[in-house]
Amino acid sequence: MPEMNTSSLPDLIFSILFFFMIVTTMREVTLKVQFKLPEGKSSVLEKLEKKSLVSFIYIGAPTQDLQAKMGTDSRIQLNDKFAEVDEVQDYIQQERMNMSESDQPFMKVSIKADSKTQMGIITDVKQALRKAYALKINYSAVGKMDD
């Protein structure tokens, strides 16, 4: 019985490896805050189309393992670190610089805040976004059935 030809096996394995490398996305941010998104009517919610143009701001209580050090009050998370309101402008400028010049006018900011977050911190973030000329703001929510 003749032996099986395995000379093309490495090519096949590398092709599969490259395929998975291209189609898989890695989580970019390690969440340090916990949040339960507010509910909104499914008829008025819109799905974000081009997520590469969206910068996320997370607002919520620190995760269980960080509460001993950070407390239980709502905190702002930008990328992988906690931040204060005055750091939001620098964050937006950095995110804008990371985009191509043609994409910059289409930049959006999505606020993912816990449903129990005080409006004061959200208002402060909105004011900082206005100062940074980030005027396209999206509030993340989960859909609920329309009544």
mmCIF file of the C-alpha atoms, coordinates in Angstrom:
data_MODEL
# 
_entry.id   MODEL 
# 
loop_
_atom_site.group_PDB 
_atom_site.id 
_atom_site.type_symbol 
_atom_site.label_atom_id 
_atom_site.label_alt_id 
_atom_site.label_comp_id 
_atom_site.label_asym_id 
_atom_site.label_entity_id 
_atom_site.label_seq_id 
_atom_site.pdbx_PDB_ins_code 
_atom_site.Cartn_x 
_atom_site.Cartn_y 
_atom_site.Cartn_z 
_atom_site.occupancy 
_atom_site.B_iso_or_equiv 
_atom_site.pdbx_formal_charge 
_atom_site.auth_seq_id 
_atom_site.auth_comp_id 
_atom_site.auth_asym_id 
_atom_site.auth_atom_id 
_atom_site.pdbx_PDB_model_num 
ATOM 1   C CA . MET A 1 1   ? 0.000   0.000  0.000  1.00 0.00 ? 1   MET A CA 1 
ATOM 2   C CA . PRO A 1 2   ? 1.497   3.402  -0.969 1.00 0.00 ? 2   PRO A CA 1 
ATOM 3   C CA . GLU A 1 3   ? 2.171   6.053  1.683  1.00 0.00 ? 3   GLU A CA 1 
ATOM 4   C CA . MET A 1 4   ? -0.026  9.119  1.907  1.00 0.00 ? 4   MET A CA 1 
ATOM 5   C CA . ASN A 1 5   ? 1.515   12.293 0.489  1.00 0.00 ? 5   ASN A CA 1 
ATOM 6   C CA . THR A 1 6   ? 1.646   14.873 3.297  1.00 0.00 ? 6   THR A CA 1 
ATOM 7   C CA . SER A 1 7   ? 3.717   17.518 1.520  1.00 0.00 ? 7   SER A CA 1 
ATOM 8   C CA . SER A 1 8   ? 0.787   19.957 1.245  1.00 0.00 ? 8   SER A CA 1 
ATOM 9   C CA . LEU A 1 9   ? -0.308  19.512 4.866  1.00 0.00 ? 9   LEU A CA 1 
ATOM 10  C CA . PRO A 1 10  ? 1.778   22.461 6.241  1.00 0.00 ? 10  PRO A CA 1 
ATOM 11  C CA . ASP A 1 11  ? 0.270   24.755 3.572  1.00 0.00 ? 11  ASP A CA 1 
ATOM 12  C CA . LEU A 1 12  ? -3.218  23.724 4.589  1.00 0.00 ? 12  LEU A CA 1 
ATOM 13  C CA . ILE A 1 13  ? -2.519  24.231 8.287  1.00 0.00 ? 13  ILE A CA 1 
ATOM 14  C CA . PHE A 1 14  ? -1.043  27.701 7.715  1.00 0.00 ? 14  PHE A CA 1 
ATOM 15  C CA . SER A 1 15  ? -4.000  28.655 5.506  1.00 0.00 ? 15  SER A CA 1 
ATOM 16  C CA . ILE A 1 16  ? -6.410  27.718 8.289  1.00 0.00 ? 16  ILE A CA 1 
ATOM 17  C CA . LEU A 1 17  ? -4.269  29.551 10.841 1.00 0.00 ? 17  LEU A CA 1 
ATOM 18  C CA . PHE A 1 18  ? -4.266  32.744 8.727  1.00 0.00 ? 18  PHE A CA 1 
ATOM 19  C CA . PHE A 1 19  ? -8.016  32.470 8.222  1.00 0.00 ? 19  PHE A CA 1 
ATOM 20  C CA . PHE A 1 20  ? -8.645  32.415 11.969 1.00 0.00 ? 20  PHE A CA 1 
ATOM 21  C CA . MET A 1 21  ? -6.171  35.231 12.552 1.00 0.00 ? 21  MET A CA 1 
ATOM 22  C CA . ILE A 1 22  ? -8.047  37.426 10.078 1.00 0.00 ? 22  ILE A CA 1 
ATOM 23  C CA . VAL A 1 23  ? -11.628 36.756 11.154 1.00 0.00 ? 23  VAL A CA 1 
ATOM 24  C CA . THR A 1 24  ? -11.105 36.667 14.909 1.00 0.00 ? 24  THR A CA 1 
ATOM 25  C CA . THR A 1 25  ? -11.241 39.846 16.934 1.00 0.00 ? 25  THR A CA 1 
ATOM 26  C CA . MET A 1 26  ? -9.651  40.152 20.308 1.00 0.00 ? 26  MET A CA 1 
ATOM 27  C CA . ARG A 1 27  ? -11.285 42.028 23.151 1.00 0.00 ? 27  ARG A CA 1 
ATOM 28  C CA . GLU A 1 28  ? -9.536  45.357 23.217 1.00 0.00 ? 28  GLU A CA 1 
ATOM 29  C CA . VAL A 1 29  ? -10.570 46.518 26.676 1.00 0.00 ? 29  VAL A CA 1 
ATOM 30  C CA . THR A 1 30  ? -10.533 44.677 29.988 1.00 0.00 ? 30  THR A CA 1 
ATOM 31  C CA . LEU A 1 31  ? -13.604 45.894 31.821 1.00 0.00 ? 31  LEU A CA 1 
ATOM 32  C CA . LYS A 1 32  ? -12.876 47.205 35.294 1.00 0.00 ? 32  LYS A CA 1 
ATOM 33  C CA . VAL A 1 33  ? -16.385 48.523 35.869 1.00 0.00 ? 33  VAL A CA 1 
ATOM 34  C CA . GLN A 1 34  ? -19.582 46.553 35.987 1.00 0.00 ? 34  GLN A CA 1 
ATOM 35  C CA . PHE A 1 35  ? -22.719 47.857 34.401 1.00 0.00 ? 35  PHE A CA 1 
ATOM 36  C CA . LYS A 1 36  ? -26.204 46.778 33.480 1.00 0.00 ? 36  LYS A CA 1 
ATOM 37  C CA . LEU A 1 37  ? -27.281 48.730 30.446 1.00 0.00 ? 37  LEU A CA 1 
ATOM 38  C CA . PRO A 1 38  ? -30.618 50.569 30.619 1.00 0.00 ? 38  PRO A CA 1 
ATOM 39  C CA . GLU A 1 39  ? -33.502 49.280 28.543 1.00 0.00 ? 39  GLU A CA 1 
ATOM 40  C CA . GLY A 1 40  ? -34.873 51.104 25.534 1.00 0.00 ? 40  GLY A CA 1 
ATOM 41  C CA . LYS A 1 41  ? -37.700 50.441 23.123 1.00 0.00 ? 41  LYS A CA 1 
ATOM 42  C CA . SER A 1 42  ? -36.549 48.270 20.265 1.00 0.00 ? 42  SER A CA 1 
ATOM 43  C CA . SER A 1 43  ? -38.278 50.544 17.774 1.00 0.00 ? 43  SER A CA 1 
ATOM 44  C CA . VAL A 1 44  ? -36.038 53.523 18.610 1.00 0.00 ? 44  VAL A CA 1 
ATOM 45  C CA . LEU A 1 45  ? -32.707 51.742 19.172 1.00 0.00 ? 45  LEU A CA 1 
ATOM 46  C CA . GLU A 1 46  ? -30.156 51.784 16.367 1.00 0.00 ? 46  GLU A CA 1 
ATOM 47  C CA . LYS A 1 47  ? -27.260 49.441 15.834 1.00 0.00 ? 47  LYS A CA 1 
ATOM 48  C CA . LEU A 1 48  ? -23.841 51.018 15.337 1.00 0.00 ? 48  LEU A CA 1 
ATOM 49  C CA . GLU A 1 49  ? -22.657 50.273 11.825 1.00 0.00 ? 49  GLU A CA 1 
ATOM 50  C CA . LYS A 1 50  ? -18.928 50.959 11.722 1.00 0.00 ? 50  LYS A CA 1 
ATOM 51  C CA . LYS A 1 51  ? -17.503 50.198 15.155 1.00 0.00 ? 51  LYS A CA 1 
ATOM 52  C CA . SER A 1 52  ? -13.989 51.246 14.164 1.00 0.00 ? 52  SER A CA 1 
ATOM 53  C CA . LEU A 1 53  ? -15.241 54.855 14.294 1.00 0.00 ? 53  LEU A CA 1 
ATOM 54  C CA . VAL A 1 54  ? -16.657 54.468 17.807 1.00 0.00 ? 54  VAL A CA 1 
ATOM 55  C CA . SER A 1 55  ? -14.787 55.270 21.011 1.00 0.00 ? 55  SER A CA 1 
ATOM 56  C CA . PHE A 1 56  ? -16.259 53.810 24.175 1.00 0.00 ? 56  PHE A CA 1 
ATOM 57  C CA . ILE A 1 57  ? -16.527 55.373 27.619 1.00 0.00 ? 57  ILE A CA 1 
ATOM 58  C CA . TYR A 1 58  ? -17.591 52.988 30.394 1.00 0.00 ? 58  TYR A CA 1 
ATOM 59  C CA . ILE A 1 59  ? -19.231 54.288 33.566 1.00 0.00 ? 59  ILE A CA 1 
ATOM 60  C CA . GLY A 1 60  ? -20.199 52.103 36.507 1.00 0.00 ? 60  GLY A CA 1 
ATOM 61  C CA . ALA A 1 61  ? -19.179 50.709 39.844 1.00 0.00 ? 61  ALA A CA 1 
ATOM 62  C CA . PRO A 1 62  ? -15.777 48.980 39.959 1.00 0.00 ? 62  PRO A CA 1 
ATOM 63  C CA . THR A 1 63  ? -15.789 45.200 39.670 1.00 0.00 ? 63  THR A CA 1 
ATOM 64  C CA . GLN A 1 64  ? -15.972 43.127 42.863 1.00 0.00 ? 64  GLN A CA 1 
ATOM 65  C CA . ASP A 1 65  ? -12.222 42.553 43.051 1.00 0.00 ? 65  ASP A CA 1 
ATOM 66  C CA . LEU A 1 66  ? -11.479 46.302 42.752 1.00 0.00 ? 66  LEU A CA 1 
ATOM 67  C CA . GLN A 1 67  ? -14.170 47.582 45.139 1.00 0.00 ? 67  GLN A CA 1 
ATOM 68  C CA . ALA A 1 68  ? -11.968 47.210 48.233 1.00 0.00 ? 68  ALA A CA 1 
ATOM 69  C CA . LYS A 1 69  ? -9.422  49.580 46.687 1.00 0.00 ? 69  LYS A CA 1 
ATOM 70  C CA . MET A 1 70  ? -11.663 51.857 44.586 1.00 0.00 ? 70  MET A CA 1 
ATOM 71  C CA . GLY A 1 71  ? -14.948 51.915 46.512 1.00 0.00 ? 71  GLY A CA 1 
ATOM 72  C CA . THR A 1 72  ? -18.436 51.337 45.144 1.00 0.00 ? 72  THR A CA 1 
ATOM 73  C CA . ASP A 1 73  ? -19.143 54.761 43.621 1.00 0.00 ? 73  ASP A CA 1 
ATOM 74  C CA . SER A 1 74  ? -19.452 55.043 39.857 1.00 0.00 ? 74  SER A CA 1 
ATOM 75  C CA . ARG A 1 75  ? -16.133 55.447 38.052 1.00 0.00 ? 75  ARG A CA 1 
ATOM 76  C CA . ILE A 1 76  ? -15.158 56.301 34.493 1.00 0.00 ? 76  ILE A CA 1 
ATOM 77  C CA . GLN A 1 77  ? -13.088 53.828 32.495 1.00 0.00 ? 77  GLN A CA 1 
ATOM 78  C CA . LEU A 1 78  ? -11.233 54.902 29.340 1.00 0.00 ? 78  LEU A CA 1 
ATOM 79  C CA . ASN A 1 79  ? -9.583  51.998 27.553 1.00 0.00 ? 79  ASN A CA 1 
ATOM 80  C CA . ASP A 1 80  ? -7.972  49.865 30.298 1.00 0.00 ? 80  ASP A CA 1 
ATOM 81  C CA . LYS A 1 81  ? -7.682  52.416 33.089 1.00 0.00 ? 81  LYS A CA 1 
ATOM 82  C CA . PHE A 1 82  ? -9.824  54.423 35.444 1.00 0.00 ? 82  PHE A CA 1 
ATOM 83  C CA . ALA A 1 83  ? -9.976  58.124 34.663 1.00 0.00 ? 83  ALA A CA 1 
ATOM 84  C CA . GLU A 1 84  ? -11.345 61.398 35.935 1.00 0.00 ? 84  GLU A CA 1 
ATOM 85  C CA . VAL A 1 85  ? -13.651 63.694 33.987 1.00 0.00 ? 85  VAL A CA 1 
ATOM 86  C CA . ASP A 1 86  ? -10.816 66.079 33.075 1.00 0.00 ? 86  ASP A CA 1 
ATOM 87  C CA . GLU A 1 87  ? -9.000  63.232 31.268 1.00 0.00 ? 87  GLU A CA 1 
ATOM 88  C CA . VAL A 1 88  ? -11.882 62.686 28.825 1.00 0.00 ? 88  VAL A CA 1 
ATOM 89  C CA . GLN A 1 89  ? -10.780 65.496 26.503 1.00 0.00 ? 89  GLN A CA 1 
ATOM 90  C CA . ASP A 1 90  ? -7.260  64.086 26.159 1.00 0.00 ? 90  ASP A CA 1 
ATOM 91  C CA . TYR A 1 91  ? -8.706  60.621 25.542 1.00 0.00 ? 91  TYR A CA 1 
ATOM 92  C CA . ILE A 1 92  ? -10.927 61.927 22.724 1.00 0.00 ? 92  ILE A CA 1 
ATOM 93  C CA . GLN A 1 93  ? -8.023  63.825 21.154 1.00 0.00 ? 93  GLN A CA 1 
ATOM 94  C CA . GLN A 1 94  ? -5.863  60.686 21.260 1.00 0.00 ? 94  GLN A CA 1 
ATOM 95  C CA . GLU A 1 95  ? -8.635  58.552 19.757 1.00 0.00 ? 95  GLU A CA 1 
ATOM 96  C CA . ARG A 1 96  ? -9.136  61.138 17.015 1.00 0.00 ? 96  ARG A CA 1 
ATOM 97  C CA . MET A 1 97  ? -5.402  61.150 16.229 1.00 0.00 ? 97  MET A CA 1 
ATOM 98  C CA . ASN A 1 98  ? -5.437  57.354 15.900 1.00 0.00 ? 98  ASN A CA 1 
ATOM 99  C CA . MET A 1 99  ? -8.022  57.592 13.103 1.00 0.00 ? 99  MET A CA 1 
ATOM 100 C CA . SER A 1 100 ? -7.349  58.471 9.509  1.00 0.00 ? 100 SER A CA 1 
ATOM 101 C CA . GLU A 1 101 ? -8.064  62.062 8.607  1.00 0.00 ? 101 GLU A CA 1 
ATOM 102 C CA . SER A 1 102 ? -10.977 61.063 6.377  1.00 0.00 ? 102 SER A CA 1 
ATOM 103 C CA . ASP A 1 103 ? -12.662 59.129 9.222  1.00 0.00 ? 103 ASP A CA 1 
ATOM 104 C CA . GLN A 1 104 ? -12.300 61.828 11.895 1.00 0.00 ? 104 GLN A CA 1 
ATOM 105 C CA . PRO A 1 105 ? -15.524 63.721 10.999 1.00 0.00 ? 105 PRO A CA 1 
ATOM 106 C CA . PHE A 1 106 ? -17.500 60.481 11.450 1.00 0.00 ? 106 PHE A CA 1 
ATOM 107 C CA . MET A 1 107 ? -16.164 59.692 14.926 1.00 0.00 ? 107 MET A CA 1 
ATOM 108 C CA . LYS A 1 108 ? -18.789 58.760 17.507 1.00 0.00 ? 108 LYS A CA 1 
ATOM 109 C CA . VAL A 1 109 ? -18.539 58.326 21.251 1.00 0.00 ? 109 VAL A CA 1 
ATOM 110 C CA . SER A 1 110 ? -20.589 55.608 22.899 1.00 0.00 ? 110 SER A CA 1 
ATOM 111 C CA . ILE A 1 111 ? -21.303 55.903 26.605 1.00 0.00 ? 111 ILE A CA 1 
ATOM 112 C CA . LYS A 1 112 ? -21.888 52.546 28.247 1.00 0.00 ? 112 LYS A CA 1 
ATOM 113 C CA . ALA A 1 113 ? -23.198 53.461 31.678 1.00 0.00 ? 113 ALA A CA 1 
ATOM 114 C CA . ASP A 1 114 ? -24.862 51.434 34.383 1.00 0.00 ? 114 ASP A CA 1 
ATOM 115 C CA . SER A 1 115 ? -28.600 52.070 34.619 1.00 0.00 ? 115 SER A CA 1 
ATOM 116 C CA . LYS A 1 116 ? -28.149 53.161 38.254 1.00 0.00 ? 116 LYS A CA 1 
ATOM 117 C CA . THR A 1 117 ? -25.390 55.684 37.546 1.00 0.00 ? 117 THR A CA 1 
ATOM 118 C CA . GLN A 1 118 ? -26.080 59.197 38.806 1.00 0.00 ? 118 GLN A CA 1 
ATOM 119 C CA . MET A 1 119 ? -26.812 61.665 36.004 1.00 0.00 ? 119 MET A CA 1 
ATOM 120 C CA . GLY A 1 120 ? -24.243 64.087 37.445 1.00 0.00 ? 120 GLY A CA 1 
ATOM 121 C CA . ILE A 1 121 ? -21.269 62.026 36.280 1.00 0.00 ? 121 ILE A CA 1 
ATOM 122 C CA . ILE A 1 122 ? -22.849 61.471 32.859 1.00 0.00 ? 122 ILE A CA 1 
ATOM 123 C CA . THR A 1 123 ? -23.508 65.205 32.513 1.00 0.00 ? 123 THR A CA 1 
ATOM 124 C CA . ASP A 1 124 ? -19.887 65.941 33.458 1.00 0.00 ? 124 ASP A CA 1 
ATOM 125 C CA . VAL A 1 125 ? -18.684 63.508 30.787 1.00 0.00 ? 125 VAL A CA 1 
ATOM 126 C CA . LYS A 1 126 ? -21.004 65.107 28.221 1.00 0.00 ? 126 LYS A CA 1 
ATOM 127 C CA . GLN A 1 127 ? -19.607 68.556 29.059 1.00 0.00 ? 127 GLN A CA 1 
ATOM 128 C CA . ALA A 1 128 ? -16.051 67.261 28.604 1.00 0.00 ? 128 ALA A CA 1 
ATOM 129 C CA . LEU A 1 129 ? -17.069 65.737 25.256 1.00 0.00 ? 129 LEU A CA 1 
ATOM 130 C CA . ARG A 1 130 ? -18.469 69.097 24.137 1.00 0.00 ? 130 ARG A CA 1 
ATOM 131 C CA . LYS A 1 131 ? -15.177 70.794 25.016 1.00 0.00 ? 131 LYS A CA 1 
ATOM 132 C CA . ALA A 1 132 ? -13.375 68.169 22.919 1.00 0.00 ? 132 ALA A CA 1 
ATOM 133 C CA . TYR A 1 133 ? -15.822 68.791 20.016 1.00 0.00 ? 133 TYR A CA 1 
ATOM 134 C CA . ALA A 1 134 ? -17.044 65.192 20.153 1.00 0.00 ? 134 ALA A CA 1 
ATOM 135 C CA . LEU A 1 135 ? -20.681 65.982 19.458 1.00 0.00 ? 135 LEU A CA 1 
ATOM 136 C CA . LYS A 1 136 ? -21.890 62.638 18.104 1.00 0.00 ? 136 LYS A CA 1 
ATOM 137 C CA . ILE A 1 137 ? -22.786 60.778 21.288 1.00 0.00 ? 137 ILE A CA 1 
ATOM 138 C CA . ASN A 1 138 ? -24.463 57.407 21.514 1.00 0.00 ? 138 ASN A CA 1 
ATOM 139 C CA . TYR A 1 139 ? -25.925 55.916 24.692 1.00 0.00 ? 139 TYR A CA 1 
ATOM 140 C CA . SER A 1 140 ? -25.755 52.125 24.772 1.00 0.00 ? 140 SER A CA 1 
ATOM 141 C CA . ALA A 1 141 ? -28.919 50.297 25.782 1.00 0.00 ? 141 ALA A CA 1 
ATOM 142 C CA . VAL A 1 142 ? -30.492 46.885 25.463 1.00 0.00 ? 142 VAL A CA 1 
ATOM 143 C CA . GLY A 1 143 ? -33.774 46.436 23.663 1.00 0.00 ? 143 GLY A CA 1 
ATOM 144 C CA . LYS A 1 144 ? -37.009 45.488 25.322 1.00 0.00 ? 144 LYS A CA 1 
ATOM 145 C CA . MET A 1 145 ? -40.261 44.454 23.772 1.00 0.00 ? 145 MET A CA 1 
ATOM 146 C CA . ASP A 1 146 ? -42.518 47.334 22.739 1.00 0.00 ? 146 ASP A CA 1 
ATOM 147 C CA . ASP A 1 147 ? -45.799 47.499 24.646 1.00 0.00 ? 147 ASP A CA 1 
# 
